[in-house]
Amino acid sequence: MVFGLRSLVLLSAILPLAGLPTDFPRDVPLYPGATVRSAGASAMELVVLETPDPRGKLLTFYTAALPQNGWKLENSYGVSPEDVQGSKGRRLIGITLVEQHAGTKSTTLIQIRLTGEM
C-alpha cells in the first residue's frame, strides 16, 4: 500500500507513539514510522524521535503537516536553516532535524520542543 504525504499527515495525527508523555498534544504531527528515542515526563520537555529517512523528506513533511494541524509556520530560523518553527495561539513549536551517520547506517533525529501555554 502506498501513502501520499496527505495520508501520512492524517495518520500521524491519530496514531500516537509509545513512549510519549501522556499530555503530548494531539495537534503536533508525528513523523510516521519514527520511534521515540527520548522524552521527558511532560510535553513541555524535549521529545526526540528517530527515523532512517533523510532530513529533506522530514522537512517536507513538517512544513506541510504543521499548517494542516492549525500551526502557523514562522519565517525565522533557530540554530540552522533546517529548523521548522511555528506558533498556535500562545504555543510555540521548534523542530530540529539532525542527521547522524555511523558507518553505512544513517538516521535522522527529530527534536520537538514546545513552549507556552497548553
C-alpha positions in Angstrom: 0.0 0.0 0.0 1.4 3.4 -0.9 0.5 6.5 1.1 0.8 10.1 -0.1 2.0 12.9 2.1 -1.6 13.9 2.9 -2.3 10.4 4.1 0.8 10.3 6.2 -0.1 13.6 7.8 -3.5 12.4 8.7 -2.2 9.1 10.1 0.4 10.9 12.2 -2.4 12.9 13.9 -4.3 9.8 15.0 -1.6 7.3 15.8 0.4 8.4 18.9 3.8 6.9 19.6 4.5 4.7 22.6 6.8 6.5 25.0 5.4 10.0 24.5 4.4 11.9 27.6 0.7 11.4 28.3 0.0 15.1 27.8 1.7 15.3 24.4 -0.6 17.4 22.2 -2.6 15.6 19.5 -2.1 18.6 17.2 1.6 18.1 16.9 2.3 15.9 13.9 4.5 12.9 14.5 6.5 11.6 11.6 5.1 8.2 10.5 7.4 5.3 11.3 9.6 7.3 13.7 10.4 5.8 17.1 10.7 7.6 20.4 14.4 7.9 21.4 13.8 10.0 24.5 11.0 12.0 26.1 10.6 14.0 29.3 7.7 13.4 31.7 5.8 16.3 30.2 5.0 17.5 26.7 6.8 20.8 27.5 10.1 19.0 27.7 12.2 17.9 24.7 10.9 14.9 22.7 13.4 13.2 20.4 12.2 10.8 17.7 14.4 8.8 15.3 13.8 7.6 11.7 16.0 6.2 8.9 14.5 8.8 6.5 16.7 11.7 5.3 16.3 15.3 6.6 14.9 16.7 3.4 12.0 14.3 3.5 11.3 15.2 7.1 11.5 18.9 6.3 8.9 18.5 3.5 6.7 16.5 5.9 6.8 19.1 8.8 6.3 22.2 6.6 3.1 20.5 5.2 1.9 18.8 8.4 2.2 21.7 10.8 -0.2 24.1 8.9 -2.6 21.1 8.3 -2.8 20.8 12.1 -3.5 24.5 12.6 0.1 25.7 13.2 1.4 28.9 11.6 4.9 28.5 10.1 7.3 31.2 11.2 9.9 32.8 8.9 12.7 33.0 11.5 15.0 30.1 11.9 16.8 29.0 15.1 20.1 27.1 15.1 20.1 26.1 11.5 18.1 26.6 8.3 16.7 23.0 8.7 14.7 24.0 11.8 11.0 24.3 11.4 9.3 26.8 13.8 5.7 27.5 14.3 3.1 29.0 16.5 -0.5 28.2 17.5 -2.2 30.5 19.9 0.2 31.0 22.8 2.2 27.9 22.0 5.5 27.8 20.1 7.0 24.7 18.4 10.5 24.2 17.3 11.6 21.1 15.3 15.2 20.5 14.7 16.3 17.8 12.3 19.8 16.2 12.9 21.3 13.6 10.5 23.6 11.1 12.1 25.9 8.7 10.2 27.5 5.6 11.6 29.3 3.5 9.0 26.8 2.7 6.3 23.8 3.5 8.6 22.2 6.9 8.5 19.4 8.1 10.8 17.7 11.5 11.4 16.8 12.7 14.9 13.6 14.8 15.2 13.8 17.1 18.2 10.5 18.6 19.1 10.3 21.4 21.7 7.0 23.0 22.8 6.8 26.2 24.8 3.9 28.3 26.0 0.5 27.6 27.5 -1.0 24.2 26.6 
